[in-house]
Amino acid sequence: MSWCDHPNKKGWENLTEIQTRYPWFKVYDVGDSVYAIFEPDNWQSVISYLIVGSNKALLFDTGMGLDSIQAVVRQLTPLPLSVIIRHGD
């Protein structure tokens, strides 16, 4: 089994997967307008979170940059977006 052939995260089997046009990401509705944006084919298993409010949205972490997380976010919400980067130099 390679690192790309792993199952979903433990405990996520009951979450609703949101289909997007970007196969690099798997998006899950975790409730209360919060989405987990998962990069399952990255060996670090990167997870970003999108929190959508009534007037704006917050993206917690921007992922690895191997595909456009902005495009995924824009598919989920058109609201103005703030970003928190949790990794950086």
C-alpha angles and dihedrals in degrees: 000000000000125000088257092059098064125125124245120290114287110267094022096095091095095049121100113247114221112215116228135176090249114082093188088073134055113202123202130189104228094179140265093054093305121131129192111215106200129191099203096174093057113094089227093057092226117203124190124185128220116199113192119201131181095267106018143006135230125214112202105204127357099229127229098308095238090125133009110284087176089063090052091048091049090052088056100042140005092202123120109275135221119192132209114196111207096182125049147127 
